[in-house]
Amino acid sequence: MKLPKFLLGDNTDYPDDIFIIHTDYPQFIINLVNDEIEWLEEVVSDHESSLENEIQNLIEEASKFYDREMERYEG
């Protein structure tokens, strides 16, 4: 099965939180309300600055994904 890069997650125990699941490497769940990240696998990189940039880009992509999904729900 081919999974999309991002999935929107919901949980009624946390009604104010917005969870985005990143299914590619490195897999993680981010709460867009506070940008808290839960890593689902170990992240390995030889270049720390490169890794930080990659993580920042993934957080931005997750936020854009959420905005796009909300526009589709409203449209």
CORNORPE-V849894 format. One record per backbone hydrogen bond with DSSP energy under -1.0 kcal/mol. CO is the residue of the C=O (numbers start at 0). NH is the residue of the N-H. Records with the same first field share a line. If there is no record, write none. Layout:
# CORNORPE-V849894
CO: NH + NH
This chain:
# CORNORPE-V849894
4: 22
6: 20
8: 18
10: 13
13: 16
17: 31
18: 8
19: 29
20: 6
21: 27
26: 39
27: 21
28: 37
29: 19
30: 34
35: 30
37: 28
46: 50
47: 51
48: 52
49: 53
50: 54
51: 55
52: 56
53: 57
54: 58
55: 59
56: 60
57: 61
58: 62
59: 63
60: 64
61: 65
62: 66
63: 67
64: 68
65: 69
66: 70
67: 71
68: 72
69: 73
70: 74
